[in-house]
Amino acid sequence: MHRTKVKVVEEALDANNTIATANRADFDRAGVRVVNFMSAPGAGKTSLLERVIADLDGVRAGVLEGDVQGSMDADRLAHLHVPVTQLNTDSGFGGECHLDANMVRSALPALPLAEIDLLVIENVGNLVCPAEFRVGEDARVMVCSVTEGEDKPLKYPLMFRTCELVLINKIDLLPHLDFDLDKLLYNLDAVHPDVERMLVSARTGEGIEAWRDWLAHVAAPEGVHA
Amino acid sequence: MHRTKVKVVEEALDANNTIATANRADFDRAGVRVVNFMSAPGAGKTSLLERVIADLDGVRAGVLEGDVQGSMDADRLAHLHVPVTQLNTDSGFGGECHLDANMVRSALPALPLAEIDLLVIENVGNLVCPAEFRVGEDARVMVCSVTEGEDKPLKYPLMFRTCELVLINKIDLLPHLDFDLDKLLYNLDAVHPDVERMLVSARTGEGIEAWRDWLAHVAAPEGVHA
């Protein structure tokens, strides 16, 4: 009996990755670079976007807001006059705890891709599942706030491991915390050695220039994150 | 044609609830009250347990630690000489983002139910999915830290709605935050009117007595949370 060995690429079997690849092709065709922006609830994603999104060295940015319910973050960004699209995940009982490629795909018709160079997708606040679902992004950024403790890289390793940039936020609070920054950085290097990291404070503006430059660079033609 | 109308209770069809009910029966048989303890990552669940778990007015407590990976929280509690059992959810790719009734059931043989009156199940740090899965608990407690912002009840309503007690933690940081406590309480009442809430600081010990009393009361024979 003749047998043909069929090589099946595991990734191709994964529906999410198939759709993520389709999203990515659509983004590429439109010339839009995409950042998947993730963190625990309340780490400061929206505040960090508010600081930079309207002033990215000529890069035209848009935001896709992923939330279980409501449009509070989209409302906060509205006054910045960048296009913001809201995506809610609460069609299920308690709502989905992450965005997946198909949810992002469902939002594509509502996104003004022809008018932007960069799309930041603000994911649902969660350190577990968002890391498991590619949505068609060029780069992943996560926010880790110093109020969350030094142990988070070890407890949520996949999230820290799959990011190109880690923003360590709320550093203005360091004098008021029992927090060992060196220990956090040590734990970070244990799960993702030498990943790019920035110390920032959305509240005081410290470190924000570097974050702005990084984000603008993603969308620049010569961007290293292409 | 004769037709019999069969009344099917929706809840009975749900495998998780079926197993949660079995867990509950086993806990009841052992005379153990169970608290499902939930929050976002880094809100302070373990610190709040460290403060009270070894000194509950004669109530013998045990802890079931749910984590994606590792045993850091269990290690932190080890010196308190209360029984701590570790349950990891990382059998999948990135790990499960919550405990469900079946995971808790799988831990039952490892739990010293005959030696305790109260079991605190520290859930995976996440404000979405843990709220969707009953595990056989008598009461649900969540921690919301003031560093997370005032909007969390509106963004994660199911979690706030299904709790018997909300611990508002890290109040020692209030002088250093742009945080409006009244606004948080207003949002809390919007999704769960009059839910019991306590202002606490695991760091300074403020409010900890009330939390200790509440927890001891759950396990007391005349407990209102029976």
Interface residues (C-beta under 8 A of the other chain):
Chain A: A40 P41 G42 D67 V68 Q69 G70 M72 F93 G94 G95 E96 C97 V124 G125 N126 L127 V128 C129 A131 E132 S145 T147 E148 G149 D151 K152 L154 K155 Y156 P157 L158 M159 K170 D172 L173 H176 L177 D178 R203
Chain B: A40 P41 G42 D67 V68 Q69 G70 M72 F93 G94 G95 E96 C97 V124 G125 N126 L127 V128 C129 A131 E132 S145 T147 E148 G149 D151 K152 L154 K155 Y156 P157 L158 M159 K170 D172 L173 H176 L177 D178 R203
